């Protein structure tokens, strides 16, 4: 005789629990239940197995070669199991049931029934006889419809119908008055009954991965609802009260995307489509009419203006700005994930909201963080309701939002703001960042229902609220020394962490610590043998915003005058160098230093090396950077020498210096960080090789060329001097650029032969002769930029774009000085 464990999941009097989870094939031998008096509440079950045979393992606990769970072979139950009138928990998961055994609806004492991972195609009407049932799980089956008899399960609190083939939910579902959790994920639902708005005790409604095209607006008014998951459906529009609710998840829906225009009937003109606009890299504006348009910018940003968004034609100007400190606002635990996008005209409202997609880099860890679009509204920063979208080819992430007017926009990650509606009866709020963090609201904590966020410290309660925090890793309630456990109350803005261990009653369990508060604030649980825990906590908290970084300075192998500068967190240095090694070479990275998120630093070239002082990011002869841990913090600079390289190589260097620290960082924290206190951070060597004999003495040297300009003042000029600078950067890549500019291969060969001993002469002759033919023609600058991109010289493209931007800014400034600018012309940058 072998006794199978039929676990007593609920330790209740007069109750039995039975688990027949996934019984595997037994051949000719079947288990036989020993005789059991139906009224005996405490007897344990035994299964008799034939001699010399071992009992089969439970289904769901074994996996095949591909890692999938194996089903058991149980297809029915004996009829006499209906006599188990006191059975409260029955688990038949991971079996092969196609029909619900007839004995189950007669077990009227059942409290929990688990039928997941079977082959059930329908449920019987008699299921409604289980009036005591509070938990029913039928997930991962083949259900296509639900019986109307389920409406009689008035005690049911949790219902899991996920991963089935349901196409509709009956109206009678709204009569399950005790329901608190309803999971209908991964079905084929296209709509929901309005009666679901009658489930007044519903807290959790999961509907992701369906085919929903509409939802009842009354769902947002359910008083206790804390989570409504509508991800990955076909919702193009949702009621405003649902869209604005903080507990709603709408990612993966085509919100704001208009319905596909159906083909016109034969003989009729087709309906006009929304115009599509694809802007080149040198364009900075476009016009929107009342017909709307779909716009794709060269930087990856996309916009959708629905028809009627504007009444009159409106010119929209845009620019992507570097993340300067005055353009970025970050909280203590936020991280910047994108550049800053400015859209003009500022503040002008649209008749309909504009849909905006911003590309961003993923956060360091998705768990516990939320990606949002942040915008400057008036004089304050505001986080917009954001949905994330993913594209596989090419692999890219977008943060999408709707905006009523234009301003500055950026993508940030922030801690998830967990919230719930707290009624007079109380509630439970769990942290999505750490499931072990819980807030327990007792009955009577508030006089009226109100929404509460964990991160909001403005709440005061009528009764003490219980806070649960996990014990530090490696510590359990049985092994810890209570004299080393501290509960700290913090005021990060005031640089204070106070020990309040003696002021609260800490209740310890095996894994958690619980205490009670009457208002929210900052709390930190510490376990340490140190004596001055308050000062230690202040130092540790300040260091949470510090990053240990290294600087690298690499020169392009084919063109040593092209220098790549980058600031990287320590763990990214080695993979970055490995990726750049085929194209760049240079010294070892700098020693590790510490920078705050958003801290400014400068790169200065010294000892015979110089840069173009007209660069927009050049401040007093130094290149300005702002460090953000999730951005590249990289720039490619073309350098020149201040000495004659025909006689000797130039052994110069680049030094990095500290700049301004974000205002949110306390001065005391700046003083406490490790590393040198001076502004100097690091120095790396840069070497420009000696020029070969004869180089730089081609036929064009000393020749005064006629004035040559490409472009126009409004969009930006490339002067003859600029073109010569570009020519000096191309090096051996000039042939590829020439072919993409439209020069024939024989023409390239003739240039190569005419200046066979002078590489610079080859490049200058090619570029200037092409520019002479393009003089006065529109689109010549765009043609040059495209040729450089196709030749994998994005670094030169960025240099030219910086020159054009600087020229446009100077032109607009000169127009404003003489008073010729119209009042409608917006400034190109923030004052």
Secondary structure, 3 states (H helix, E strand, C coil): CECCCCCCCCCCCCCEEEECCCECCCCCCCCEECCCCCCCCCCCCCEECCCCCCCCCECCCCECCCCCECCCCCCCCCHHHHHCCCEEEEECCCCCCCCCCCCHHHCCCCCEEECCCCCCCCCCHHHHHCCCCCEEECCCCCCCCCCHHHHHCCCCCEEECCCCCCCCCCHHHHHCCCCCEEECCCCCCCCCCHHHHHCCCCCEEECCCCCCCCCCHHHHHCCCCCEEECCCCCCCCCCHHHHCCCCEECCCCCCCCCCCCCCCCCCCCCCCCCEEEECCCCCCEEEECCCCEEEECCCCCEEEECCCCCCCCEEEEEEEECCCHHHCCCCCCCEECCCEEEEECECCCCCCCEEEEEECCCCCCCCCEEEEEEEEECCEEEEECCEEEEECCCCEEEEEEEECCECEEEEEEEECCCEEEECCCCEEEECCCCCCCEEEECCCCCCCCEEEECCCCCCEEEEEEEEEEECCCCCCCCCCCHHHEEEEEEEHHHCEEEECHHHCCCEECCCEEEEEEEECCEEEEEECCCCCHHHHHHHHHHHCCEEEEEEEEEEECCCCCEEEEEEEEHHHHHHHHHHHCCCEEECCCCCCEEEECCCEEEEEEECCEEECCCCCCEECCEEEEECCCCCCCEEEEEEEECCCCCCCCEEEEEEEEECCCCCCCCHHHHHHCCCCCCCEEEEEEEEECCCCCCCCCCCCCCCCCCCCEEEECCCEEEEHHHHHHHHHHHHHHHHHHHHHCCCCHHHHHHHHHHCCCCHHHHHHHHHHHHHHHHCCCCCHHHHHHHHHHHCCCHHHHHHHHHHHHHHHHHHHHHHHHCCCCCCCCCCCCCC
